[in-house]
Amino acid sequence: MIEMIVVIVVIGVGVWFGQQGTVPTRKPGRNEKDVAQCEDACDQFDTRRAERCLAEQDQANAQQHVQTIRDLLFGLAAGSATLLAAVIAGAGGAAALVTAIPALAPIMPLILGILAVGFALAAGVIIALGAALITAEVDLGNKRRAATVARDAEAEARDIMLRVCTDAEADQCLARPAPC
């Protein structure tokens, strides 16, 4: 007889909640403080995910910046090597040309000087790009460390959220769309 009453009460409560359209998701004995702690932990997890996302984007941008500087530096170095070869070949050719046509002797130093200035300018740009590359690589190292710290903070926030939330609450929190 008591079992029948318990079954009727359980069915009645289920019907009543069904009519309300909601079913409580809290564990029995959970109070508003427990729910608030879970919501806060979930919000902290979302914040740490966003911070990790931004840190990883910063790292990717820094990596791209380093690669761009490297590409410029290597391209300019190759061009400078070609220019240096032209200066050396030009000096030898100028000597032969001046021997053959003495009237060109006054302008040969000018032509070789222009080539030498071009080479010196290219060398200066190479030095500046080298310094920029060092700075960019230091920045990339800092961004890598920041991304690692952000990933660790996200993992810690996730662990805290899983500890203070019920399984259903944690599943809802984890189901939120990622910020990136």
Secondary structure, 3 states (H helix, E strand, C coil): CHHHHHHHHHHHHHHHHHHHCCCCCCCCCCCHHHHHHHHHHHHHHHHHHHHHHHHHHHHHHHHHHHHHHHHHHHHHHHHHHHHHHHHHHHHHHHHHHHHHCHHHCCCHHHHHHHHHHHHHHHHHHHHHHHHHHHHHHHHHHHHHHHHHHHHHHHHHHHHHHHHHCCHHHHHHHHCCCCCC
